[in-house]
Amino acid sequence: MNLDAIFQLASTIALAGWVLLLVSPIAPTFADRISGLLIPALLAVAYAGLVLAFWSRADGGFDNLPNVMRLFTRPEIALAGWIHYLAFDLFVGSWEVRTAHAERIPFLIVLPCLFLTFLFGPAGYLAFTGVRSARAMTLLARTPSLQS
Amino acid sequence: MTADVFGARQHSRHFSFGAEVFAREAFYAGAALCLAALIAPTVVAMALDARTLAGVNVWLKPLRFEVGLAVYLATLAWFAGWLPPGITTTRWYRIYSASVVSAVAAEMIWIGGAASLGIASHFNESSPILAWTYRLMGGLAVLLTSSALVYGILILRNRNSRLDPAFRLSVGLGLVLTFVLTVAVAGYMASSGGHFVGGSSTNAPGAPLMDWARDRGDLRVAHFFATHAMHFIPAFGFLTAVSLPAPAAYRAVIGFSVVFTGFVGYSFGDALMGHPFFAVSP
């Protein structure tokens, strides 16, 4: 299996996970098991396999920016890095849906956070954390015991 | 069937092998599960990595050790149900089992690390560090195998066991023989500097999966059977315990253990003479 095929396969599987999150209100438990558990685990297997096979032959390291950039000059490591994004972004997206469900945050508010997470992972996480904090503060302010 | 060879909790209506094995020895069962989880990324690495060592893919060896050690720990976790009650909660047992699992982890890191670097793990004398690591790992291998000995002795001495006597004997003997025979065979292998016996320039492919040489002697064959005494002998014990009267079953287990030990000795001696276990087909 060549690297391009792995790239296509991983991206397609991750995309399927995101589509499932979009329709998760229909089947929350099923969507969470697939998008939050199975697909990230599959991507993690691919990632771990790539790192096992190619890490020792990669130049560079984690210690400074030029070294990190040198790591990604190897296609296998760049592919591993991309799968890392796919896996963790989807995992965070699933966590947002799950947390929103548990805390009764309306799905319509979660949707823009999901899109942000899909495109720019940490920015989506930041947006969701903001929404979550705002809601928590609102609920706190409405608690009768604090209005004395 | 009077023989309690299954030893499962009788009140459990929905019997689950996984739940039972974790109830018996959660630490070994958990370690076995972690080793099994390593199989998937190792297979991926094997599919992607073209490097070879001694004619086979560098990841074949980590894969075999993951499977072998997972089977070993899962079997011990199952057999833990027949240890004297309460022993797995004692302080010495916890320290001991933690050191066994640590030794397993160290072996896997060493073998997987060597594969990722594309170098040999066992028999690697190319640098002082690698040579000393190999010796250290030999010691840790004895430590992890000693769990079979400890279990075997404890199960043989556990006279209050509900277990059928012939089956209990087969489990205990199998475990003790796993330790004794493995240390004997592997110890010789380590001291002789390699597992192939007899020079051969032909590069015949090894037997499927096991990769045993088919054109010369291979000491790993004896190592395999030695280490699996804890499976072959209890399997025989199970069959006799359910099919023969008690005294006959007991004698049959002793007889089979002797024959099995002889078979390991034969496969060892045969390899020493340079004969392949599975010869190249004409």
Interface residues (C-beta under 8 A of the other chain):
Chain A: M1 A44 V45 A46 Y47 A48 G49 L50 L52 A53 F54 W55 S56 E76
Chain B: A40 P41 T42 V43 V44 A45 A47 L48 D49 W59 G112 A115 S116 L117 G118
